[in-house]
Amino acid sequence: MMTTVNTVVVGGGQAGLSVSHYLRQLSVDHVVLEQADKPGEAWRNHRWDSFALNTPRWQSRLPGVRYGADDPDGFMPRLEIVANLDDMAQRLPIRSRARVVSVARDAASGDYVVSIDDGENIRTRNVVVATGLYQTPKIPELGRDLAAGIRQLHSDGYRNPEQLLPGAVLVVGSAQSGAQITEELYESGRKVYLAVGRAGRTPRRYRGKDANWWFARMGHYDRTVSELPSPRAKFAGKPHISGTKGGRTINLHQFARDGVTLLGRLEAIDGGIIKLKGDLHDNLAAAGRAEVEFGKAVDSYVASNGMSAPAETLPILRDGFDQRILTELDLAATGITNVIWATGYAFDFSMVALPVTDGDGFPIQTRGVSAFPGLFFIGLPWLHNAKSGLIFGVGEDARYIADRIAARCVGAIDRRACAHVAQAHTPSAPKRSRVTTKWADRAMTLIWSSALSLMLDGFATYATGVYPTAQHNPPQADSAVVSADATQSRE
Ligand SMILES: Cc1cc2nc3c(=O)[nH]c(=O)nc-3n(C[C@H](O)[C@H](O)[C@H](O)COP(=O)(O)OP(=O)(O)OC[C@H]3O[C@@H](n4cnc5c(N)ncnc54)[C@H](O)[C@@H]3O)c2cc1C
């Protein structure tokens, strides 16, 4: 069966819904195809029960969504995010349980044919790929070497401590997911071992404001992908920070003080023995450096802008440095019965049957606009700038892409394709609200250059092809697995 529509949006997460919101405003005929039962699947079924956004409510700017302005500094729990997306979705043309299996281009007409898994083909003038970067939970291959009696879970499938077997837990990965899950587990009374990767630490609050307030003020979120020290820096793990329980700083030294055993990265699994790299102290030092650089950047910004902000000295904890460096861990002797892989996600855009990805498998585009007329991408971290992959910034990118789609109707020779566009539309110029200061630039150069330097061993691993699948595996700055230091986008 072949149907036609002006624009197909693939994926009904926040990015797909945001594009749909603007296309509807511009009266562009379109449909959003979502493979799951309902839109907002990632927040609905792929985060743990106690999850709360680590971005404050004032950063939740999905178009058309009211986010509870009475608590702008609070952090949305998972179900509130889902409710927001449900509210948004009810006004939009969404088809659920429609998995797109291919997007092909008819070279003669320039139209696209989008094929769905039920056999239907849709002919369309524009396609917006909004399938996100956190597509497939990635468990390193060495997970296969764990004994069958050990329960293995990816952070994507972790819900709460009750889900686990009785006994201790090894969490692999210390970026946002691994660190937050570790905290929940040990607070529930579990003995936890945490394999620490290279993610940095940001204090939740500093000098009277949330860290994200400072990042916004210093212009971080408006930094574009071209300003990164390397294209691969966009895959760096996010610093530890949490929005749960009103928002809190996560400090691995505090974990050590509270009884968590910190480990270096995983190198191998041999029977019931886990082999570890002796890099724990280096990794802890790297996390601490990120916090110091953040503090320096804020201090400099405050001074140079004549701001009044209460002085603050962040607590310096060292408990993790007092822990013995372990190079082996005997699972039976330590009572570990569960392993949680907080090791990131793989992504794969091969359903688009066109040469549209780079060597890392990341879409080649400029602000979401590909070289193929009518083919767009949205919702990826650093697609355009630092907020592109966040609820904070996806609306701006969505507006930009919707404008481009509407513009393809203005003066189009093929009026049929644009029959549903009510009125001619001229795209607005991209807005830049950036507050540029030399201190913001300095801060982010410091933070990103430390991420870059940590990527080198991951790069070497990538070349060995540890994950020889169709999914792409660019190096990951903070992976807690040495021999598989190649997960993708991590939170
Ligand atoms: C653990 C974690 C914590 C995060 N915390 C924050 C935070 O605090 N603040 C913040 O702003 N951001 C956060 N993010 C980042 C980001 O906001 C989310 O990942 C968000 O879900 C991305 O939205 P999206 O629409 O781009 O992609 P997704 O939400 O992943 O949506 C993609 C959709 O496409 C569908 N799909 C995929 N393939 C197909 C196909 N072939 N056919 C049809 N449908 C398909 C999927 O089912 C899914 O519904 C976090 C991410 C993670 C992983």
The ligand as an SDF file (V2000), in Angstrom:
LIG
                    3D

 53 58  0  0  0  0  0  0  0  0999 V2000
   19.6090    8.4820   31.4050 C   0  0  0  0  0  0  0  0  0  0  0  0
   19.3280    9.7520   30.6700 C   0  0  0  0  0  0  0  0  0  0  0  0
   19.0650   10.9240   31.3740 C   0  0  0  0  0  0  0  0  0  0  0  0
   18.7810   12.1030   30.7090 C   0  0  0  0  0  0  0  0  0  0  0  0
   18.5020   13.2260   31.4410 N   0  0  0  0  0  0  0  0  0  0  0  0
   18.1920   14.3720   30.8120 C   0  0  0  0  0  0  0  0  0  0  0  0
   17.8460   15.5440   31.5530 C   0  0  0  0  0  0  0  0  0  0  0  0
   17.8810   15.5580   32.7670 O   0  0  0  0  0  0  0  0  0  0  0  0
   17.4920   16.6570   30.8680 N   0  0  0  0  0  0  0  0  0  0  0  0
   17.4420   16.6920   29.5110 C   0  0  0  0  0  0  0  0  0  0  0  0
   17.0850   17.7140   28.9460 O   0  0  0  0  0  0  0  0  0  0  0  0
   17.8020   15.6070   28.7840 N   0  0  0  0  0  0  0  0  0  0  0  0
   18.1710   14.4570   29.3930 C   0  0  0  0  0  0  0  0  0  0  0  0
   18.5070   13.3550   28.6460 N   0  0  0  0  0  0  0  0  0  0  0  0
   18.7120   13.5180   27.1860 C   0  0  0  0  0  0  0  0  0  0  0  0
   17.4420   13.5820   26.3160 C   0  0  0  0  0  0  0  0  0  0  0  0
   16.6130   14.6210   26.7350 O   0  0  0  0  0  0  0  0  0  0  0  0
   16.6720   12.2890   26.2800 C   0  0  0  0  0  0  0  0  0  0  0  0
   17.5040   11.2470   25.8820 O   0  0  0  0  0  0  0  0  0  0  0  0
   15.4610   12.3300   25.3440 C   0  0  0  0  0  0  0  0  0  0  0  0
   14.7460   11.1280   25.4640 O   0  0  0  0  0  0  0  0  0  0  0  0
   15.8440   12.5370   23.8750 C   0  0  0  0  0  0  0  0  0  0  0  0
   14.6590   12.7610   23.1410 O   0  0  0  0  0  0  0  0  0  0  0  0
   14.5400   12.4040   21.5890 P   0  0  0  0  0  0  0  0  0  0  0  0
   13.1510   12.6960   21.1890 O   0  0  0  0  0  0  0  0  0  0  0  0
   15.6380   13.0170   20.8390 O   0  0  0  0  0  0  0  0  0  0  0  0
   14.8180   10.8250   21.5410 O   0  0  0  0  0  0  0  0  0  0  0  0
   13.9890    9.6670   22.2310 P   0  0  0  0  0  0  0  0  0  0  0  0
   13.3020   10.1380   23.4490 O   0  0  0  0  0  0  0  0  0  0  0  0
   14.9170    8.5220   22.3500 O   0  0  0  0  0  0  0  0  0  0  0  0
   12.8480    9.3690   21.1640 O   0  0  0  0  0  0  0  0  0  0  0  0
   13.0890    8.6640   19.9710 C   0  0  0  0  0  0  0  0  0  0  0  0
   11.8020    7.9490   19.6220 C   0  0  0  0  0  0  0  0  0  0  0  0
   11.9570    7.3590   18.3390 O   0  0  0  0  0  0  0  0  0  0  0  0
   11.3220    6.0930   18.3580 C   0  0  0  0  0  0  0  0  0  0  0  0
   11.9330    5.3110   17.2890 N   0  0  0  0  0  0  0  0  0  0  0  0
   13.2100    4.8790   17.2090 C   0  0  0  0  0  0  0  0  0  0  0  0
   13.4170    4.2100   16.0640 N   0  0  0  0  0  0  0  0  0  0  0  0
   12.2390    4.2370   15.4010 C   0  0  0  0  0  0  0  0  0  0  0  0
   11.8130    3.6990   14.1390 C   0  0  0  0  0  0  0  0  0  0  0  0
   12.6420    3.0290   13.3490 N   0  0  0  0  0  0  0  0  0  0  0  0
   10.5300    3.9020   13.7670 N   0  0  0  0  0  0  0  0  0  0  0  0
    9.6710    4.5880   14.5600 C   0  0  0  0  0  0  0  0  0  0  0  0
   10.0210    5.0960   15.7640 N   0  0  0  0  0  0  0  0  0  0  0  0
   11.2890    4.9230   16.1680 C   0  0  0  0  0  0  0  0  0  0  0  0
   11.5990    5.5660   19.7610 C   0  0  0  0  0  0  0  0  0  0  0  0
   10.6780    4.5620   20.1400 O   0  0  0  0  0  0  0  0  0  0  0  0
   11.4700    6.8350   20.6020 C   0  0  0  0  0  0  0  0  0  0  0  0
   10.1680    7.0350   21.0840 O   0  0  0  0  0  0  0  0  0  0  0  0
   18.7860   12.1440   29.2860 C   0  0  0  0  0  0  0  0  0  0  0  0
   19.0740   10.9640   28.5760 C   0  0  0  0  0  0  0  0  0  0  0  0
   19.3520    9.7750   29.2520 C   0  0  0  0  0  0  0  0  0  0  0  0
   19.6650    8.5360   28.4610 C   0  0  0  0  0  0  0  0  0  0  0  0
  1  2  1  0
  2  3  1  0
  2 52  2  0
  3  4  2  0
  4  5  1  0
  4 50  1  0
  5  6  2  0
  6  7  1  0
  6 13  1  0
  7  8  2  0
  7  9  1  0
  9 10  1  0
 10 11  2  0
 10 12  1  0
 12 13  2  0
 13 14  1  0
 14 15  1  0
 14 50  1  0
 15 16  1  0
 16 17  1  0
 16 18  1  0
 18 19  1  0
 18 20  1  0
 20 21  1  0
 20 22  1  0
 22 23  1  0
 23 24  1  0
 24 25  2  0
 24 26  1  0
 24 27  1  0
 27 28  1  0
 28 29  2  0
 28 30  1  0
 28 31  1  0
 31 32  1  0
 32 33  1  0
 33 34  1  0
 33 48  1  0
 34 35  1  0
 35 36  1  0
 35 46  1  0
 36 37  1  0
 36 45  1  0
 37 38  2  0
 38 39  1  0
 39 40  1  0
 39 45  2  0
 40 41  1  0
 40 42  2  0
 42 43  1  0
 43 44  2  0
 44 45  1  0
 46 47  1  0
 46 48  1  0
 48 49  1  0
 50 51  2  0
 51 52  1  0
 52 53  1  0
M  END
$$$$
